[in-house]
Amino acid sequence: MIKVMNFDHLQRDLKSNAIVNTSSTEYEIYIARKQQRELDKNKMQDMCREINTLKAELIEIKSIIKKIGNGNGS
């Protein structure tokens, strides 16, 4: 690998011609951000599931109230 001019942690891979960041600190920051995004995604999915459950429960409650209102309660 050849060091990229004016950048301490960048090197060019001679086989692929790619620029590679060799900073372990920046890599750790990248991994931490990636993990946080995954946690945020999971949290959002959990909230959507909970909202959908609440919607279904509200529909069921409305149905029960309509039945009671019509005198057809169980």
C-alpha angles and dihedrals in degrees: 000000000000123000115246112237116254093008119094098196101037125093133173117235107225095208099051098020087228124146110240125198108219097185110120090195092057090046091053090050089050092050092048091051091047091051091048091052089051091050090049091049092050091047091052092049090051091051091050091051091049092049091050090050090051091049091052091048091050091051089051092048091049090051092051092048091051090051091050090047091053092049093247097113118144 
